[in-house]
Amino acid sequence: MSLPDIGVFGPYTYLVTEVGFGTAAALLLHRARAWWSAARTVAVLYPVAYLWDWYTLEVGVFSIPLRTGIELLGIPLEEHLFMLVVPAFVVGVHENLRRADREVDREGE
């Protein structure tokens, strides 16, 4: 099975994926009303993620070829978005699962 080639977006490929997953994260956070929880989580994790990302890029652990080339504070713009989107997505999934659990608990009462 071959995966779809999203490389057709060229230097915007990584940005497109971040916008897509960011949209999914936003929808999950909206549904769970978990914006504040996500913002707190991102605020705590962002500095660590930034240092980790900067270091691994600096020493050559990985490279990102399909990106815009825009850098902020020494790392690609897309990586900054990644560090916002991933924890927000995780919080959105977690809070929606908690919401579903509470609904099941209420039905069982």
Secondary structure as UniProt FT lines:
FT   HELIX           6..12
FT   HELIX           13..32
FT   HELIX           35..58
FT   TURN            59..60
FT   STRAND          71..72
FT   TURN            73..74
FT   STRAND          75..76
FT   HELIX           77..108
//
